[in-house]
């Protein structure tokens, strides 16, 4: 029996409390069950960043029930694409050509903080996620 395989992506940031959770939530909204979505952190925080969650709620995405998770090395090997977000996130093993690094906007460097900062970060990530979702969903299905 040949079966189409769903494309998969792992988003990684340092704390898995903001940027990677935002990216995962946004691509889940866009792709629904057409993309397997994971997120993790190199040094996971204790809880989801409240401002990240608030900025996503404004666009109809709820990540408040999520919790930061550590990176699963097996998952890095299995997903189709690994995306690191921010300047400090590093992948512990080399996923080769499947790695994308998104040097996301950091409005705090321009003196923008609070919810306005998070909205700008969200919008930057959303544009990148839209591009990635289009690429993942346009790939020919693999069959086994």
N, CA, C and O atoms as a MOPAC input file, in Angstrom:
PM7 MOZYME 1SCF
protein

 N      0.82900 1    -1.18500 1     0.00000 1
 C      0.00000 1     0.00000 1     0.00000 1
 C      0.87000 1     1.24500 1     0.00000 1
 O      1.63700 1     1.47300 1     0.93600 1
 N      0.75400 1     2.04300 1    -1.03900 1
 C      1.48400 1     3.30100 1    -1.09100 1
 C      0.70100 1     4.35100 1    -0.30900 1
 O     -0.52100 1     4.44700 1    -0.41300 1
 N      1.42300 1     5.12200 1     0.46400 1
 C      0.76300 1     6.14000 1     1.25900 1
 C      1.58400 1     7.42700 1     1.19100 1
 O      2.80900 1     7.38100 1     1.30100 1
 N      0.93300 1     8.56100 1     1.01400 1
 C      1.62500 1     9.84400 1     0.99500 1
 C      2.18000 1    10.12700 1     2.38000 1
 O      1.56000 1     9.80700 1     3.39400 1
 N      3.35400 1    10.72700 1     2.40300 1
 C      3.96300 1    11.08400 1     3.66700 1
 C      3.77200 1    12.57700 1     3.90800 1
 O      3.99900 1    13.39700 1     3.01800 1
 N      3.36200 1    12.90900 1     5.09800 1
 C      3.14200 1    14.29800 1     5.46700 1
 C      4.49200 1    14.96200 1     5.72800 1
 O      5.30400 1    14.41400 1     6.47400 1
 N      4.75700 1    16.13900 1     5.13000 1
 C      6.00900 1    16.83700 1     5.40600 1
 C      6.05200 1    17.27400 1     6.87300 1
 O      5.01700 1    17.51400 1     7.49300 1
 N      7.26900 1    17.37300 1     7.41200 1
 C      7.41300 1    17.70700 1     8.82500 1
 C      8.46900 1    18.78000 1     9.02100 1
 O      9.41900 1    18.89400 1     8.24700 1
 N      8.27900 1    19.56800 1    10.07800 1
 C      9.20900 1    20.64900 1    10.39100 1
 C      9.38200 1    20.74100 1    11.90800 1
 O      8.43700 1    20.54900 1    12.67400 1
 N     10.61100 1    21.04100 1    12.31800 1
 C     10.95100 1    21.27300 1    13.72100 1
 C     11.49400 1    22.68500 1    13.83900 1
 O     12.48300 1    23.03300 1    13.19300 1
 N     10.84500 1    23.50200 1    14.66700 1
 C     11.29700 1    24.86400 1    14.93700 1
 C     12.05800 1    24.86900 1    16.25200 1
 O     11.59000 1    24.32100 1    17.25000 1
 N     13.23800 1    25.48900 1    16.25100 1
 C     14.08300 1    25.51900 1    17.45100 1
 C     14.49500 1    26.95900 1    17.75400 1
 O     14.96500 1    27.68500 1    16.87800 1
 N     14.30800 1    27.35400 1    19.01600 1
 C     14.89700 1    28.59000 1    19.52100 1
 C     15.53400 1    28.23600 1    20.87200 1
 O     15.56700 1    27.06600 1    21.25200 1
 N     16.02100 1    29.20400 1    21.57000 1
 C     16.72000 1    28.89000 1    22.81400 1
 C     15.75700 1    28.37600 1    23.88600 1
 O     15.94100 1    27.26800 1    24.39100 1
 N     14.74400 1    29.15200 1    24.23800 1
 C     13.87500 1    28.79100 1    25.36600 1
 C     12.63900 1    27.98800 1    24.97400 1
 O     11.98100 1    27.42100 1    25.84600 1
 N     12.30700 1    27.92500 1    23.68300 1
 C     11.07600 1    27.28500 1    23.21800 1
 C      9.87200 1    27.87400 1    23.95700 1
 O      8.90200 1    27.17900 1    24.25900 1
 N      9.96800 1    29.17400 1    24.23600 1
 C      8.90200 1    29.85700 1    24.94900 1
 C      8.27400 1    30.96000 1    24.09900 1
 O      7.19500 1    31.45800 1    24.42300 1
 N      8.94500 1    31.34000 1    23.01800 1
 C      8.46200 1    32.44000 1    22.20200 1
 C      8.52400 1    32.12800 1    20.71700 1
 O      7.55400 1    31.63100 1    20.14300 1
 N      9.66100 1    32.41700 1    20.09000 1
 C      9.76900 1    32.37100 1    18.63400 1
 C      9.45100 1    31.01300 1    18.01500 1
 O      8.69200 1    30.94500 1    17.04900 1
 N     10.01200 1    29.93700 1    18.54600 1
 C      9.74800 1    28.62200 1    17.94700 1
 C      8.29500 1    28.20300 1    18.17900 1
 O      7.69300 1    27.55300 1    17.32400 1
 N      7.73700 1    28.56900 1    19.31800 1
 C      6.32600 1    28.27500 1    19.58400 1
 C      5.43100 1    29.08900 1    18.65300 1
 O      4.41300 1    28.58900 1    18.17400 1
 N      5.81000 1    30.34300 1    18.39700 1
 C      5.03900 1    31.17900 1    17.48600 1
 C      5.04600 1    30.57900 1    16.08500 1
 O      4.00400 1    30.47800 1    15.43700 1
 N      6.22700 1    30.18200 1    15.62500 1
 C      6.34800 1    29.59900 1    14.28800 1
 C      5.52500 1    28.32400 1    14.17700 1
 O      4.83100 1    28.11300 1    13.18200 1
 N      5.60100 1    27.47900 1    15.19000 1
 C      4.83800 1    26.22200 1    15.17300 1
 C      3.34100 1    26.49800 1    15.15900 1
 O      2.59700 1    25.85400 1    14.42000 1
 N      2.89700 1    27.44800 1    15.97000 1
 C      1.47700 1    27.78500 1    16.00400 1
 C      0.98600 1    28.35600 1    14.68400 1
 O     -0.10500 1    28.02400 1    14.22000 1
 N      1.79200 1    29.21000 1    14.08900 1
 C      1.39600 1    29.83300 1    12.82600 1
 C      1.34100 1    28.82900 1    11.68200 1
 O      0.40300 1    28.85000 1    10.88500 1
 N      2.33700 1    27.94700 1    11.59300 1
 C      2.30400 1    26.98000 1    10.49200 1
 C      1.20700 1    25.94700 1    10.70500 1
 O      0.64900 1    25.43100 1     9.73700 1
 N      0.89100 1    25.63900 1    11.95300 1
 C     -0.21800 1    24.72300 1    12.23000 1
 C     -1.53800 1    25.33300 1    11.77400 1
 O     -2.40600 1    24.63500 1    11.24900 1
 N     -1.68100 1    26.64100 1    11.97700 1
 C     -2.90000 1    27.32300 1    11.53300 1
 C     -3.00200 1    27.29800 1    10.00900 1
 O     -4.07400 1    27.04700 1     9.45900 1
 N     -1.89500 1    27.55500 1     9.33600 1
 C     -1.88400 1    27.60200 1     7.86700 1
 C     -2.04100 1    26.20500 1     7.26800 1
 O     -2.87000 1    25.98100 1     6.38600 1
 N     -1.23300 1    25.27600 1     7.76300 1
 C     -1.17000 1    23.95400 1     7.13900 1
 C     -2.12900 1    22.92700 1     7.69100 1
 O     -2.35400 1    21.89000 1     7.06700 1
 N     -2.70100 1    23.20000 1     8.86000 1
 C     -3.59500 1    22.21600 1     9.46400 1
 C     -2.90300 1    20.87400 1     9.61600 1
 O     -1.78600 1    20.80000 1    10.12700 1
 N     -3.56300 1    19.81600 1     9.17300 1
 C     -2.95800 1    18.49000 1     9.30200 1
 C     -2.14000 1    18.10200 1     8.07100 1
 O     -1.79300 1    16.93300 1     7.90500 1
 N     -1.82800 1    19.07700 1     7.20300 1
 C     -1.00200 1    18.77400 1     6.03100 1
 C      0.48900 1    18.87700 1     6.33700 1
 O      1.31900 1    18.54300 1     5.49200 1
 N      0.83600 1    19.34000 1     7.54500 1
 C      2.23400 1    19.46000 1     7.96800 1
 C      2.33400 1    18.97600 1     9.41500 1
 O      1.54300 1    19.37800 1    10.26800 1
 N      3.31900 1    18.10700 1     9.68500 1
 C      3.61200 1    17.71500 1    11.06800 1
 C      4.52800 1    18.78300 1    11.64900 1
 O      5.55300 1    19.11200 1    11.05200 1
 N      4.17000 1    19.32400 1    12.80200 1
 C      4.86900 1    20.46600 1    13.36700 1
 C      5.37900 1    20.14400 1    14.76800 1
 O      4.66100 1    19.59200 1    15.60300 1
 N      6.64100 1    20.50400 1    15.00000 1
 C      7.26900 1    20.30800 1    16.30200 1
 C      8.03600 1    21.58100 1    16.65700 1
 O      8.43600 1    22.34400 1    15.77700 1
 N      8.23400 1    21.79900 1    17.95000 1
 C      9.09800 1    22.89300 1    18.38800 1
 C      9.85800 1    22.43700 1    19.62000 1
 O      9.41500 1    21.56800 1    20.37000 1
 N     11.02600 1    23.05900 1    19.80400 1
 C     11.87200 1    22.68700 1    20.93800 1
 C     12.84500 1    23.82700 1    21.23000 1
 O     12.97600 1    24.77200 1    20.45200 1
 N     13.51300 1    23.71300 1    22.35600 1
 C     14.49000 1    24.72900 1    22.74900 1
 C     15.81800 1    24.13100 1    23.13300 1
 O     15.88400 1    23.01200 1    23.64200 1
 N     16.88600 1    24.88500 1    22.88700 1
 C     18.21400 1    24.42600 1    23.26100 1
 C     18.40200 1    24.49700 1    24.77300 1
 O     19.18900 1    23.74300 1    25.34400 1
 N     17.67600 1    25.40500 1    25.41300 1
 C     17.69500 1    25.55500 1    26.86700 1
 C     16.28500 1    25.97400 1    27.28700 1
 O     16.05100 1    27.14000 1    27.60600 1
 N     15.33100 1    25.00700 1    27.28700 1
 C     13.91500 1    25.34600 1    27.45600 1
 C     13.61200 1    26.13500 1    28.72200 1
 O     14.16200 1    25.88000 1    29.79300 1
 N     12.72200 1    27.09500 1    28.55900 1
 C     12.25700 1    27.88200 1    29.68700 1
 C     11.21200 1    27.11100 1    30.48500 1
 O     10.95100 1    25.93800 1    30.22000 1
 N     10.62400 1    27.78100 1    31.45300 1
 C      9.64000 1    27.13600 1    32.32200 1
 C      8.22300 1    27.23300 1    31.77200 1
 O      7.39000 1    26.37000 1    32.04800 1
 N      7.94200 1    28.28900 1    30.98500 1
 C      6.58000 1    28.48100 1    30.48000 1
 C      6.61200 1    29.32000 1    29.20800 1
 O      7.61700 1    29.95000 1    28.87900 1
 N      5.48900 1    29.30900 1    28.50700 1
 C      5.33300 1    30.08300 1    27.28100 1
 C      5.38600 1    31.57500 1    27.62100 1
 O      4.82500 1    32.01400 1    28.62500 1
 N      6.06400 1    32.34000 1    26.77600 1
 C      6.14200 1    33.78300 1    26.94100 1
 C      4.73600 1    34.37500 1    26.77400 1
 O      4.10500 1    34.20100 1    25.73200 1
 N      4.25900 1    35.06300 1    27.79000 1
 C      2.88900 1    35.58400 1    27.79100 1
 C      2.64500 1    36.56900 1    26.64800 1
 O      1.55900 1    36.57200 1    26.06700 1
 N      3.62100 1    37.39700 1    26.31700 1
 C      3.44300 1    38.35700 1    25.22600 1
 C      3.42600 1    37.65600 1    23.86900 1
 O      2.71500 1    38.08800 1    22.96200 1
 N      4.19600 1    36.58800 1    23.72200 1
 C      4.14800 1    35.79600 1    22.49100 1
 C      2.75700 1    35.20200 1    22.31600 1
 O      2.17600 1    35.25300 1    21.23200 1
 N      2.23800 1    34.64600 1    23.38900 1
 C      0.90200 1    34.04800 1    23.34400 1
 C     -0.15700 1    35.10300 1    23.02900 1
 O     -1.07300 1    34.85300 1    22.24600 1
 N     -0.03200 1    36.27300 1    23.63500 1
 C     -1.00100 1    37.35000 1    23.39000 1
 C     -0.95000 1    37.80500 1    21.92600 1
 O     -1.99200 1    38.00500 1    21.30300 1
 N      0.25400 1    37.96600 1    21.38300 1
 C      0.39100 1    38.39800 1    19.98400 1
 C     -0.20600 1    37.37100 1    19.03000 1
 O     -0.78100 1    37.74000 1    18.00500 1
 N     -0.07700 1    36.09300 1    19.35300 1
 C     -0.66600 1    35.05400 1    18.50200 1
 C     -2.18500 1    34.99300 1    18.63400 1
 O     -2.88800 1    34.76300 1    17.65000 1
 N     -2.68500 1    35.19700 1    19.84000 1
 C     -4.14400 1    35.20400 1    20.02800 1
 C     -4.79400 1    36.26400 1    19.14200 1
 O     -5.91800 1    36.08300 1    18.67500 1
 N     -4.09100 1    37.36200 1    18.91400 1
 C     -4.61900 1    38.42900 1    18.06600 1
 C     -4.85800 1    37.97200 1    16.62400 1
 O     -5.65300 1    38.57700 1    15.90400 1
 N     -4.17300 1    36.91200 1    16.20500 1
 C     -4.35300 1    36.39300 1    14.83600 1
 C     -4.99900 1    35.00600 1    14.85100 1
 O     -4.91600 1    34.26200 1    13.87400 1
 N     -5.63900 1    34.67100 1    15.96600 1
 C     -6.41400 1    33.43400 1    16.03400 1
 C     -5.63700 1    32.16700 1    16.32000 1
 O     -6.09400 1    31.07300 1    15.98800 1
 N     -4.46200 1    32.29500 1    16.93500 1
 C     -3.65300 1    31.12200 1    17.28200 1
 C     -3.47500 1    31.09600 1    18.79900 1
 O     -3.07400 1    32.09200 1    19.40100 1
 N     -3.77300 1    29.95700 1    19.40900 1
 C     -3.66100 1    29.83100 1    20.86500 1
 C     -2.56000 1    28.83800 1    21.22200 1
 O     -2.67900 1    27.64400 1    20.94600 1
 N     -1.48900 1    29.33800 1    21.83600 1
 C     -0.38600 1    28.46400 1    22.26600 1
 C     -0.29700 1    28.38400 1    23.78200 1
 O      0.68700 1    27.87300 1    24.31700 1
 N     -1.31200 1    28.88400 1    24.48300 1
 C     -1.23200 1    28.96900 1    25.94400 1
 C     -1.13600 1    27.61000 1    26.62900 1
 O     -0.61600 1    27.52600 1    27.74200 1
 N     -1.61600 1    26.55700 1    26.00100 1
 C     -1.54800 1    25.22700 1    26.61900 1
 C     -0.21400 1    24.53100 1    26.34200 1
 O      0.05600 1    23.47000 1    26.90600 1
 N      0.61700 1    25.11200 1    25.48700 1
 C      1.91000 1    24.50000 1    25.16200 1
 C      2.89800 1    24.66700 1    26.30500 1
 O      2.76000 1    25.56300 1    27.13800 1
 N      3.88700 1    23.79900 1    26.33100 1
 C      4.97000 1    23.91600 1    27.30700 1
 C      6.30500 1    23.79300 1    26.57700 1
 O      6.41900 1    23.02800 1    25.61900 1
 N      7.31000 1    24.54000 1    27.02200 1
 C      8.63200 1    24.42700 1    26.40400 1
 C      9.19000 1    23.01500 1    26.56000 1
 O      9.02800 1    22.37000 1    27.59500 1
 N      9.85900 1    22.55400 1    25.48900 1
 C     10.41400 1    21.20100 1    25.46600 1
 C     11.87400 1    21.23800 1    25.01200 1
 O     12.27800 1    22.13200 1    24.26800 1
 N     12.65300 1    20.26900 1    25.46200 1
 C     14.03400 1    20.16800 1    24.97900 1
 C     14.07300 1    19.53100 1    23.58500 1
 O     13.09700 1    18.92900 1    23.13800 1
 N     15.19100 1    19.67300 1    22.92600 1
 C     15.38400 1    19.09000 1    21.60300 1
 C     15.50600 1    17.57400 1    21.71600 1
 O     16.19600 1    17.06100 1    22.59600 1
 N     14.83700 1    16.87400 1    20.82800 1
 C     14.94600 1    15.42200 1    20.71800 1
 C     15.86500 1    15.14000 1    19.52200 1
 O     15.46200 1    15.37200 1    18.38300 1
 N     17.08600 1    14.64700 1    19.75100 1
 C     18.01800 1    14.40800 1    18.64500 1
 C     17.45700 1    13.47600 1    17.56900 1
 O     17.77400 1    13.63400 1    16.39000 1
 N     16.63600 1    12.51900 1    17.96000 1
 C     16.01600 1    11.61400 1    16.99700 1
 C     15.09000 1    12.39200 1    16.06200 1
 O     15.06400 1    12.14600 1    14.85600 1
 N     14.33600 1    13.32500 1    16.62600 1
 C     13.41700 1    14.13100 1    15.83700 1
 C     14.17400 1    14.96500 1    14.80100 1
 O     13.71300 1    15.11900 1    13.67100 1
 N     15.33000 1    15.50000 1    15.18400 1
 C     16.15100 1    16.26900 1    14.23400 1
 C     16.48200 1    15.41700 1    13.01700 1
 O     16.46900 1    15.91200 1    11.89000 1
 N     16.77600 1    14.14900 1    13.23500 1
 C     17.12700 1    13.25000 1    12.12200 1
 C     15.92300 1    12.89600 1    11.26200 1
 O     16.07600 1    12.60400 1    10.07600 1
 N     14.72600 1    12.91900 1    11.84400 1
 C     13.54600 1    12.42200 1    11.14000 1
 C     12.74600 1    13.47000 1    10.37400 1
 O     12.11400 1    13.14000 1     9.37100 1
 N     12.75800 1    14.72600 1    10.82000 1
 C     11.92400 1    15.73400 1    10.15900 1
 C     12.51800 1    16.14200 1     8.81600 1
 O     13.70900 1    15.95800 1     8.56100 1
 N     11.66000 1    16.69900 1     7.96400 1
 C     12.10100 1    17.15400 1     6.64900 1
 C     12.90500 1    18.44500 1     6.72100 1
 O     13.88000 1    18.61300 1     5.98900 1
 N     12.50100 1    19.35300 1     7.59700 1
 C     13.16700 1    20.64800 1     7.71700 1
 C     13.35200 1    20.98600 1     9.19000 1
 O     12.44200 1    20.80000 1     9.99800 1
 N     14.54500 1    21.48600 1     9.53200 1
 C     14.82900 1    21.99700 1    10.86800 1
 C     15.07500 1    23.49400 1    10.71200 1
 O     15.91900 1    23.91200 1     9.91900 1
 N     14.33400 1    24.30100 1    11.47300 1
 C     14.46100 1    25.75400 1    11.39900 1
 C     14.90100 1    26.28100 1    12.75500 1
 O     14.23300 1    26.05000 1    13.76200 1
 N     16.02700 1    26.98900 1    12.78300 1
 C     16.43300 1    27.67800 1    14.00600 1
 C     16.00800 1    29.13400 1    13.87800 1
 O     16.10900 1    29.72900 1    12.80500 1
 N     15.53300 1    29.69900 1    14.97700 1
 C     15.06100 1    31.07400 1    15.00200 1
 C     15.87200 1    31.87700 1    15.99700 1
 O     16.04900 1    31.45700 1    17.14100 1
 N     16.36400 1    33.02600 1    15.57300 1
 C     17.14000 1    33.89200 1    16.44600 1
 C     18.61900 1    33.59600 1    16.32800 1
 O     19.02300 1    32.56900 1    15.78200 1
 N     19.40900 1    34.49800 1    16.84100 1
 C     20.86700 1    34.41600 1    16.67300 1
 C     21.54200 1    33.37600 1    17.55800 1
 O     22.63100 1    32.90000 1    17.23700 1
 N     20.90500 1    33.02300 1    18.66500 1
 C     21.56900 1    32.16300 1    19.64200 1
 C     21.19700 1    30.69000 1    19.57200 1
 O     21.81500 1    29.87000 1    20.25200 1
 N     20.21400 1    30.34000 1    18.77600 1
 C     19.78900 1    28.93300 1    18.70300 1
 C     20.76300 1    28.13700 1    17.84900 1
 O     21.08700 1    28.53000 1    16.72800 1
 N     21.22300 1    27.02100 1    18.38500 1
 C     22.15700 1    26.13600 1    17.68400 1
 C     21.62900 1    24.71600 1    17.75600 1
 O     21.14900 1    24.27100 1    18.79900 1
 N     21.72100 1    24.01100 1    16.63800 1
 C     21.27100 1    22.62200 1    16.57400 1
 C     22.43000 1    21.73900 1    17.03200 1
 O     23.55300 1    21.90700 1    16.55700 1
 N     22.17500 1    20.79000 1    17.95800 1
 C     23.25300 1    19.96900 1    18.49500 1
 C     23.83700 1    18.95600 1    17.50600 1
 O     24.97000 1    18.50900 1    17.68700 1
 N     23.09000 1    18.58800 1    16.47100 1
 C     23.63100 1    17.69600 1    15.45300 1
 C     23.38400 1    18.32300 1    14.09000 1
 O     22.52000 1    19.18900 1    13.95800 1
 N     24.11900 1    17.90600 1    13.08900 1
 C     24.05800 1    18.54800 1    11.78100 1
 C     22.98100 1    17.94400 1    10.89200 1
 O     23.13800 1    16.82000 1    10.41400 1
 N     21.88200 1    18.67500 1    10.66000 1
 C     20.84900 1    18.16400 1     9.75700 1
 C     21.16000 1    18.45000 1     8.28300 1
 O     20.33100 1    18.19100 1     7.41000 1
 N     22.35300 1    18.98300 1     8.00900 1
 C     22.78200 1    19.20700 1     6.63200 1
 C     21.90700 1    20.20000 1     5.89600 1
 O     21.57100 1    21.26100 1     6.42200 1
 N     21.54300 1    19.84800 1     4.67700 1
 C     20.79800 1    20.76200 1     3.81800 1
 C     19.36600 1    20.97200 1     4.29400 1
 O     18.66300 1    21.83700 1     3.77200 1
 N     18.92800 1    20.19800 1     5.26800 1
 C     17.56700 1    20.35400 1     5.78500 1
 C     17.47200 1    21.46900 1     6.82600 1
 O     16.39100 1    21.71700 1     7.36000 1
 N     18.58500 1    22.14700 1     7.12300 1
 C     18.60100 1    23.20300 1     8.13100 1
 C     18.38200 1    24.56600 1     7.48900 1
 O     19.02900 1    24.91500 1     6.50200 1
 N     17.46300 1    25.32600 1     8.06500 1
 C     17.26700 1    26.72400 1     7.69900 1
 C     17.46700 1    27.54400 1     8.95800 1
 O     17.00400 1    27.17000 1    10.03600 1
 N     18.16300 1    28.66700 1     8.81600 1
 C     18.31500 1    29.56600 1     9.96200 1
 C     17.58200 1    30.86200 1     9.65300 1
 O     17.83400 1    31.50100 1     8.63200 1
 N     16.68000 1    31.24100 1    10.53400 1
 C     15.94500 1    32.48600 1    10.38000 1
 C     16.47300 1    33.48700 1    11.40400 1
 O     16.18900 1    33.36700 1    12.59600 1
 N     17.23900 1    34.47000 1    10.94400 1
 C     17.72900 1    35.53300 1    11.81600 1
 C     16.59500 1    36.54300 1    11.95500 1
 O     16.55000 1    37.55600 1    11.25700 1
 N     15.70000 1    36.24700 1    12.85400 1
 C     14.45300 1    36.99700 1    12.98300 1
 C     14.67900 1    38.42800 1    13.45800 1
 O     15.68000 1    38.74800 1    14.10000 1
 N     13.72000 1    39.26700 1    13.12100 1
 C     13.73200 1    40.66800 1    13.52000 1
 C     13.79800 1    40.75900 1    15.04200 1
 O     13.13400 1    40.00000 1    15.74800 1
 N     14.60200 1    41.69100 1    15.53700 1
 C     14.65600 1    41.91600 1    16.97600 1
 C     14.38500 1    43.39300 1    17.24800 1
 O     15.31100 1    44.19600 1    17.36200 1
 N     13.09000 1    43.73900 1    17.34900 1
 C     12.69900 1    45.14300 1    17.52800 1
 C     13.27900 1    45.79400 1    18.78100 1
 O     13.41100 1    47.01700 1    18.82400 1
 N     13.62800 1    45.01000 1    19.79900 1
 C     14.17700 1    45.60600 1    21.02100 1
 C     15.49100 1    46.33300 1    20.73000 1
 O     15.87200 1    47.24400 1    21.46500 1
 N     16.18500 1    45.93300 1    19.66100 1
 C     17.42000 1    46.63100 1    19.26900 1
 C     17.12000 1    48.04100 1    18.76100 1
 O     18.01300 1    48.88500 1    18.67900 1
 N     15.85600 1    48.28300 1    18.42300 1
 C     15.43600 1    49.61400 1    17.96200 1
 C     14.63100 1    50.33000 1    19.04500 1
 O     14.00200 1    51.35500 1    18.78200 1
 N     14.65200 1    49.79000 1    20.25700 1
 C     13.95000 1    50.41900 1    21.36800 1
 C     12.46400 1    50.09200 1    21.43700 1
 O     11.71100 1    50.76600 1    22.14000 1
 N     12.03800 1    49.05500 1    20.70600 1
 C     10.62000 1    48.67100 1    20.71000 1
 C     10.46200 1    47.45500 1    21.61500 1
 O     11.08100 1    46.41500 1    21.38800 1
 N      9.63200 1    47.59600 1    22.63400 1
 C      9.45000 1    46.51600 1    23.60200 1
 C      7.97500 1    46.20200 1    23.79900 1
 O      7.10800 1    46.80000 1    23.16200 1
 N      7.70100 1    45.25300 1    24.69100 1
 C      6.33300 1    44.90400 1    25.05900 1
 C      5.57600 1    44.23000 1    23.93200 1
 O      6.16200 1    43.55000 1    23.09000 1
 N      4.27200 1    44.42600 1    23.92600 1
 C      3.41900 1    43.74800 1    22.95300 1
 C      3.71600 1    44.23000 1    21.53300 1
 O      3.58800 1    43.45900 1    20.58200 1
 N      4.10900 1    45.49100 1    21.38100 1
 C      4.44600 1    45.98900 1    20.03200 1
 C      5.65600 1    45.23000 1    19.47500 1
 O      5.68600 1    44.89800 1    18.29000 1
 N      6.64800 1    44.95700 1    20.32300 1
 C      7.79800 1    44.14500 1    19.90400 1
 C      7.32700 1    42.77800 1    19.44100 1
 O      7.72700 1    42.30300 1    18.37800 1
 N      6.46800 1    42.14100 1    20.24600 1
 C      6.00900 1    40.78700 1    19.91900 1
 C      5.20700 1    40.75200 1    18.63600 1
 O      5.28600 1    39.78200 1    17.88200 1
 N      4.43600 1    41.79800 1    18.37500 1
 C      3.67200 1    41.85100 1    17.11800 1
 C      4.61500 1    41.90100 1    15.91700 1
 O      4.37200 1    41.24200 1    14.90600 1
 N      5.67500 1    42.67300 1    16.02800 1
 C      6.64500 1    42.76200 1    14.93000 1
 C      7.37500 1    41.43200 1    14.73600 1
 O      7.60300 1    41.00200 1    13.60500 1
 N      7.73700 1    40.78900 1    15.84000 1
 C      8.37600 1    39.46600 1    15.76100 1
 C      7.40200 1    38.47800 1    15.11900 1
 O      7.78500 1    37.71600 1    14.23100 1
 N      6.14700 1    38.49000 1    15.56500 1
 C      5.12700 1    37.60200 1    15.00900 1
 C      4.98400 1    37.81000 1    13.50800 1
 O      4.93900 1    36.84100 1    12.75000 1
 N      4.91300 1    39.06000 1    13.07300 1
 C      4.70500 1    39.34200 1    11.65700 1
 C      5.90600 1    38.90000 1    10.81700 1
 O      5.73300 1    38.41500 1     9.69900 1
 N      7.11400 1    39.06300 1    11.34600 1
 C      8.31100 1    38.59800 1    10.65000 1
 C      8.27900 1    37.07700 1    10.51500 1
 O      8.52600 1    36.54000 1     9.43500 1
 N      7.97600 1    36.39200 1    11.60400 1
 C      7.91100 1    34.93300 1    11.58600 1
 C      6.78500 1    34.46200 1    10.67400 1
 O      6.94900 1    33.48200 1     9.94700 1
 N      5.64700 1    35.14300 1    10.70400 1
 C      4.50700 1    34.74500 1     9.87200 1
 C      4.86200 1    34.77500 1     8.38800 1
 O      4.48400 1    33.87000 1     7.64500 1
 N      5.57900 1    35.80100 1     7.95200 1
 C      5.96900 1    35.87900 1     6.53700 1
 C      6.86600 1    34.71000 1     6.16800 1
 O      6.71500 1    34.12800 1     5.09300 1
 N      7.79500 1    34.36000 1     7.04400 1
 C      8.70600 1    33.24300 1     6.78100 1
 C      7.95900 1    31.91100 1     6.80600 1
 O      8.22600 1    31.02300 1     5.99600 1
 N      7.02500 1    31.78400 1     7.73900 1
 C      6.22400 1    30.56400 1     7.86100 1
 C      5.35300 1    30.36900 1     6.61900 1
 O      5.21700 1    29.24900 1     6.12500 1
 N      4.76900 1    31.44700 1     6.11600 1
 C      3.95400 1    31.34400 1     4.89800 1
 C      4.78000 1    30.80600 1     3.73900 1
 O      4.31200 1    29.95400 1     2.98300 1
 N      6.00300 1    31.29500 1     3.59600 1
 C      6.89400 1    30.81300 1     2.53900 1
 C      7.23200 1    29.33700 1     2.74800 1
 O      7.17300 1    28.54500 1     1.80700 1
 N      7.58500 1    28.97100 1     3.97500 1
 C      7.93000 1    27.58500 1     4.26500 1
 C      6.74100 1    26.66000 1     4.03400 1
 O      6.90200 1    25.58700 1     3.45200 1
 N      5.56600 1    27.05200 1     4.47400 1
 C      4.37400 1    26.22300 1     4.29000 1
 C      4.11100 1    25.99300 1     2.80400 1
 O      3.75900 1    24.88600 1     2.39700 1
 N      4.27900 1    27.02500 1     2.00400 1
 C      4.06900 1    26.88400 1     0.55200 1
 C      5.06900 1    25.89900 1    -0.04200 1
 O      4.71800 1    25.07800 1    -0.88900 1
 N      6.32000 1    25.98900 1     0.41300 1
 C      7.34300 1    25.06500 1    -0.09400 1
 C      7.08500 1    23.63500 1     0.35800 1
 O      7.20900 1    22.70400 1    -0.43800 1
 N      6.72900 1    23.44700 1     1.62100 1
 C      6.48700 1    22.09800 1     2.14300 1
 C      5.27300 1    21.45000 1     1.48100 1
 O      5.29000 1    20.26900 1     1.13600 1
 N      4.23600 1    22.23700 1     1.31500 1
 C      2.99200 1    21.68700 1     0.78400 1
 C      3.01200 1    21.52800 1    -0.72900 1
 O      2.14400 1    20.85700 1    -1.28700 1
 N      3.99400 1    22.13600 1    -1.40700 1
 C      4.06800 1    21.98200 1    -2.85800 1
 C      5.02200 1    20.87800 1    -3.28100 1
 O      5.11300 1    20.54800 1    -4.46300 1
 N      5.75100 1    20.29200 1    -2.29100 1
 C      6.63900 1    19.18900 1    -2.61900 1
 C      5.82700 1    17.98000 1    -3.05400 1
 O      4.77900 1    17.69500 1    -2.47400 1
 N      6.30100 1    17.26300 1    -4.07400 1
 C      5.58300 1    16.04100 1    -4.46200 1
 C      5.55100 1    15.05300 1    -3.31200 1
 O      6.54200 1    14.89500 1    -2.59900 1
 N      4.42900 1    14.39300 1    -3.12800 1
 C      4.30000 1    13.38200 1    -2.07600 1
 C      5.21800 1    12.21300 1    -2.36000 1
 O      5.35700 1    11.77700 1    -3.50300 1
 N      5.84200 1    11.71300 1    -1.31100 1
 C      6.67800 1    10.52100 1    -1.45500 1
 C      5.82400 1     9.31200 1    -1.12900 1
 O      4.97100 1     9.37100 1    -0.24300 1
 N      6.03600 1     8.26500 1    -1.80700 1
 C      5.28900 1     7.03400 1    -1.47700 1
 C      6.26400 1     5.91500 1    -1.22300 1
 O      7.37900 1     5.89100 1    -1.74500 1
 N      5.80800 1     4.98700 1    -0.40400 1
 C      6.70800 1     3.92600 1     0.01600 1
 C      6.29900 1     2.60000 1    -0.48000 1
 O      6.96800 1     1.60400 1    -0.20300 1

